Amino acid sequence: MTRTEIEEAVKNFLIEDIEVEESLIKPDALLKDGLGIDSLDFVDIVVIVERKFGFKIKPEEMAEIRTLSQFCDYIESKVG
């Protein structure tokens, strides 16, 4: 899966499943403060990522991830 495909998949599930406004989705957007993703949304994201990308997110690995770009980096490191 290419980086572009990962970014597109993440963008799509953020819009469709988490109901983030498309205009807010930028690489440097902060997940919590910029996109308004709360702890319940993160639970949904974990399930979606498992289903779409085929790996489990470890909470300790997510601790340092702040931006959408870092999140895509993380996914790319797992599926690449």
C-alpha positions as CSV (number, residue, x, y, z in Angstrom):
1,M,0.0,0.0,0.0
2,T,1.4,3.4,-1.0
3,R,1.6,6.5,1.2
4,T,-1.0,8.1,-1.0
5,E,-3.4,5.2,-0.6
6,I,-2.9,5.3,3.2
7,E,-3.6,9.0,3.4
8,E,-6.7,8.6,1.2
9,A,-8.0,5.7,3.3
10,V,-7.4,7.7,6.6
11,K,-9.0,10.8,5.2
12,N,-12.1,8.8,4.0
13,F,-12.6,7.1,7.4
14,L,-12.1,10.3,9.3
15,I,-14.8,12.0,7.2
16,E,-17.3,9.1,6.9
17,D,-16.9,7.2,10.2
18,I,-15.5,9.8,12.7
19,E,-17.4,12.7,11.0
20,V,-14.4,15.1,10.8
21,E,-14.9,18.1,8.5
22,E,-13.0,17.6,5.3
23,S,-11.6,21.1,5.5
24,L,-9.8,20.3,8.8
25,I,-7.9,17.3,7.4
26,K,-4.4,18.5,6.7
27,P,-1.1,16.7,7.3
28,D,-0.1,19.0,10.2
29,A,-3.5,18.9,11.8
30,L,-3.4,17.9,15.5
31,L,-5.5,14.8,16.1
32,K,-7.0,15.8,19.4
33,D,-7.1,19.6,19.2
34,G,-7.2,20.2,15.5
35,L,-9.6,17.5,14.4
36,G,-11.5,17.2,17.6
37,I,-10.9,13.5,18.0
38,D,-11.7,12.3,21.5
39,S,-11.1,9.1,23.4
40,L,-14.2,7.5,22.1
41,D,-13.3,8.4,18.5
42,F,-9.9,6.8,19.1
43,V,-11.6,3.5,20.1
44,D,-13.4,3.6,16.7
45,I,-10.2,4.5,14.9
46,V,-8.5,1.4,16.4
47,V,-11.2,-0.8,15.1
48,I,-11.2,0.8,11.7
49,V,-7.4,0.6,11.4
50,E,-7.5,-3.1,12.3
51,R,-10.1,-3.8,9.7
52,K,-8.7,-1.6,6.9
53,F,-5.0,-2.2,7.4
54,G,-4.8,-5.5,9.2
55,F,-2.7,-4.7,12.3
56,K,-3.4,-3.9,15.9
57,I,-2.6,-0.5,17.3
58,K,-0.6,-0.6,20.5
59,P,-1.6,2.3,22.9
60,E,2.1,2.8,23.9
61,E,3.0,3.3,20.2
62,M,0.3,5.9,19.8
63,A,1.4,8.0,22.8
64,E,3.8,10.1,20.8
65,I,1.6,10.6,17.8
66,R,0.2,14.1,17.7
67,T,-0.5,15.0,14.0
68,L,-2.3,13.4,11.1
69,S,1.0,13.1,9.2
70,Q,2.6,11.2,12.2
71,F,-0.5,8.9,12.3
72,C,-0.1,8.1,8.6
73,D,3.7,7.6,9.2
74,Y,2.8,5.1,11.9
75,I,0.4,3.2,9.6
76,E,2.9,3.2,6.8
77,S,5.6,1.7,9.1
78,K,3.2,-1.1,10.0
79,V,1.9,-2.0,6.5
80,G,4.9,-0.9,4.4
